[in-house]
Amino acid sequence: MRYVHCLPVVFSSLILGCAVTPEQNEADLNATLPAMTLESVLPSAEENAYCKRHMDSDILYGVGTALFNEDDVANAKSCLIFAAPEHHRAFCYLSLIADRDQQKSQADRDQESFRYMAYAASQNDWCAEYGMWRVYQIGSKGVERDPELAKRWLERSALHGYNESQSALVYRYEADGDLVSSLAWSRILGDEQADQQDQLRQKMDAKQLAASDKLYERLTKQVTSKEAMYAEAREEDIGRYSATIHLAVPQALDGMSTEQRREFIRETLAMALENDQIETREQVALYMMMTRSARLKGITTDVLANEQLLAILHNDELTLAEAQAQAQGVIDAAYP
């Protein structure tokens, strides 16, 4: 699974005139992967107490990641398998789960883990592309070490907006002596890297600086913007908060279509982020449930104007389900 490079460094080739577009580079990198289809990679799964096939995929993904973080990998795996066709980031978690499967041989674990990651990378998931860099950088999951191929996966993840990849790329280019590319990518990271950029400029001559400026301008048109990455994270948060609510109080979002539920979570998340009285993710989820309960009663004012509800929000000794039960009692009493 090796690739014959047009030039050793992809973005240096842009400067030197080799006609490599991001689309061509993606196709060439995908050609280094084994032939895969979704059906060949994704195993079957059984429904469990948390996840059913008919559930919305963003909730399945959110529940799966929550269970994974709680080390309930068996149930997490089923949820993530159900979510994966529409949420390719689920394959990154499935790859991690495969690494931990002590019932399989090391070779089988490596093969399964690599195929999950490779499939997601073939679908342009920046998380999986970053994982492919790490695999080829050290030679793991049953593949040989290939630093040049590793760097190309890192470049692709960086192009898709992942700041950790962009940061790693800056140091990799500098270590390779490619100050032109290093400075350009440091500028993509933003003004917070100003000291690093000044240090790089001090090592460069006028010709290199001009080339770096030219590359930077090209990258600004190719790299996924910070605004787009933030929007992606907010969309993923809709699923995560929906999943948090589903796990705590499954009936809390009953009666909503998928579109209504997503719009409600999007709206109340924006409201919560602007409210100084809400500090934790658990409080955000509780605020969403309180607001939903209040609106079902026809209440349109901010629920936190009620001092009892505000006190419940800040009671760290209550579980999310307990807090919502108390909040529901307050709402029912105040608005019978």
N, C-alpha and C positions, 0 to 999 in steps of 0.2 A: 504493500500500500504506500508506495513512494511516488513523489511527483517530480518531474523534470522541470526545474524552475526556469522561467524566462530570464531572470536575473536573480542573484542571491537575495536581494532586498527589494520587496515589492514597491515601496514608495520611492526608493531611489530610481527604480525603473520609470516611474512617472516623470521624474525630473529629467532623465536622460532620453525620454521620448519613446520608450517601449509601449506599444499601444495595448495596455492592460486596463480594462475598465473594472469597477467593482463587481459588475455582473459576471464578467469573464472570470475574475478571480474566484468568485463564489462557485461557479461551475467547475473550475479546475480543482478547487479544494474538495468539492463534493465527489469528484472522480477518484480521489484517494481513498474513499470510504468503501466498505463492502456494500454490495447490492442489498437494499433493504426496502421493505414496504411496511406500512403501519401494521398490517395484519401479521407479517412475519416477525415483527419485533414485540408486539404487545400480547401478553398472555391473557387467558381468560381469568375471570375473577368472580368470587361469590359475594353476594350482597351481605351486609352485616347490620348491626344495630344502628350504625351511624350513616351509612351510605346505601342508597338504592339507585339502580340504573336510571330511573326516570328523573332523578333530581337534576337541577340546573348545574351545568358543568363548572361554573365559577364557585358554587357552593361546595361541590365535590372536591375541587382543588383546595379550597380553603380548609375544609374539614380534614383532608388528607395531610396537609402541611401541619395543621394543629396537632393531629394525632402523632405525626412523625416527631414533632418537637417534644411530645410527652413520652416518647419511646414506645408507643403502641404501634410498632411497625407492621404487624400483621393486618390490623384494620386499616392502617394508613395506606398500605399497598393496594388494597382493593379500591379504596376511594380514589387514589391517584391513577390507577388503571382506567377507571370509569371516566376520569377527567381528561386523561392524556390526549385523546383525539382532537380536542378543541383547545387544550392548554398544554403546549409542548414543554413548558417549564416543569411539568409533572415528571418528565423523563429524567430530569436532573435528580429529583428525589428518589425515583425508582432506581437510579444508578447507585445512589448511596445505600439504599436498602439492600440491593444485590450484594454490595461489598460486605455486608454484615451477616449474610446468610450462611451460618455455620453448618447447615445440613447439606451443603454442596461443596464439592472440591474447589480448591483455589482456582484451578483452570476454568471451571464452570462459572464461578463467581466473576472472574475477570471477563469472560466472554459476554455474560449477560450484562454486566455493568457497562462495558465498553459499547455494546450495541445500543443500549438505552441512550447513552450520551451522544453517540455518533448520529443516531437518528434525529435527535433534537437539534444537533449542530447542523445537520443537513437542511433543517427547516429554519435556519437563521436565528436560532435562539442564542442570545449573547452569553447566557449562563453556561450553556453546553459548550459553546465555542471556547470560552475561558477554560472550561474543564479539559477540552482537547489540548489546549496549550500545555496544561500541567501534565497531562498524560505523556505527551511526546517530549516534553522538556526533561522528564526524569526517566521515561521508559517504564510505564506501569500498565496494569490491566492487560497484560499479555502482549503488548506491542513494544517494538524496539525504540530506543531513544533516537530522536531525530530533531535536533535543536532548530534546524531551518524550517522544517514543517511545523514545529511548535510555534515558531515566531509568526508564521503565516496565519495560524489559527488565532494567535493573540491579536494580530492586526485586524482580522475580520471581526473579532469581538469588540475591539476598540472602535471600528467603523460603525458598529451597531450601537454604540453609545455607552458601553460599560466603562465607568470611570476607573475601576480597578485595573482593567486591561490597558486603558490609556496610560495610567501611571506606570505600570510595569513596562510598557512599550518605551516610554521615555528613557528609563534606565537601561533597557536592553539596547536601544539604539546608541546611547552614549557609550556603553561598554564596547559596542562594535565599532566605535569611532565614527558613526554616522551622526554628526552633530546637527546637520541640516534637518534630518527627520526628528531628532530628539527635541530640538527647539520648537519645531512646528507642532508636535504633539503636546508639548508642555503648554503651549499657547491655547490649544484646544481645551485643556483642563481648566484654564481660566486665570484671572489675575491673582488668585491666591498662590499661584506658583511663580510670582514675580521674581523672588530671590533666585530661584532655580534658573529662570530664564536669563537673568542678568549674568549669572555664572557661566552659562552656556555661551552667551554672546561674547563674553570676554575671551573665549577660546577660538572664536571664529573670525575669518577675514571677510572683507566686503562681498566677495563673490559668494561665499557660503551664506551670508546673511540674506542676500538677494534671493538665492535659491530657496532658502527656508521660508521667506515671505511668500514666494510663489506657491510653494507646497502648502503652506498654511491656508492660503486663499482657496486652493483646490479642496482641501480637507473640509473647510467650512461648508462647502456645498455637498459633501459626501457623507459626513459623519452625522448620525442621528443626534438631534439637538438635545440639550439639557431639558428644554421645555417638553419635548416629546417623551423623554425618559420619565419626567415627573408625571406627565399625564398617564403614561403606562402604569406607573406605580400606584397612582390614585385609582385607576380602573381595577388593578389587582386588589387594592384595599377594599373595593366594593364586595368582592368575593370573600375576602378574609373576614370582614365585619359581619357579612351575612352568615358566614360559617360559625363565627363566635356566638351569634344570636341563636342560630339553629341548634348548636350544641347545648346552650344554656336553657333556652326556653323555645322549643321547636315550634310552638304555635304562635309565637309573637308576630311573625310575618304572614300568617294565614290570610287568605283573601286577596292577596296581591298577585298579579301576573308577574312574569319575569321582568318585563319592562318597567312596571310600576315599582317593583321591589328595588331594582337597580337605581331608578331615579330617586326613590325615597332615601336610600342609603347614600347616594351621591350628594343629595341636598343636605341631609342631616350631618354628614361628615364635614362638609364645608362650614356649616354652622358651628359644629363642635370645635373645629380648628381655629375659629375666630373668637371662641369663648375662653376667657382667661381662667374661668372656674373649672375647666375640664383639663386635666393634666395627663391622664394615663389612657391607654387603649381600652382598658376595662371600663373606664368612665365614659369614653366615647360610645362604646356598645350599649351601656346602660342608658345613656342619654337618648340614643336612638330608640330603644324600647319604650322609655318613658314618653317620648314624643309620639310614637305610634299609638300607644294606649290613649294618650290625651286626644289625638286627632279622631280616634274612633268615637270619642265622646263629643266631638265638635269643637274642641278647644284649639284655638289657633295661636294663642300667646305662648311665649317661651316657658316651658315647664319649670325651668330653674328660677323663675320668679316666685315660685312656691317654696317657702323656707323648709318645709318638711321634705320635699323632694330633693332640695339641695343638700340637706343633712344626710339623706340616704345615699346620695351620690358620693359623699365624702366619707362614708362609713366603710373603712377598709376591712373590717372584720366580717362583712357579709360576702357570701359568694354572689356571683352575678344573678343566679336564679333567685336567691333569697332577697337580694336587693330589689329585683323587679317585682317580686311578689308583694313586698312592702309598698313599693311605689304604686302598684295597681290598687292596693287598698286605700292609699291616700287619694288617688284619682277618683276611685269609685265613691268615696265618702264626700269629696268636695264637689263632684259633679254626678249626682245620682241619675 
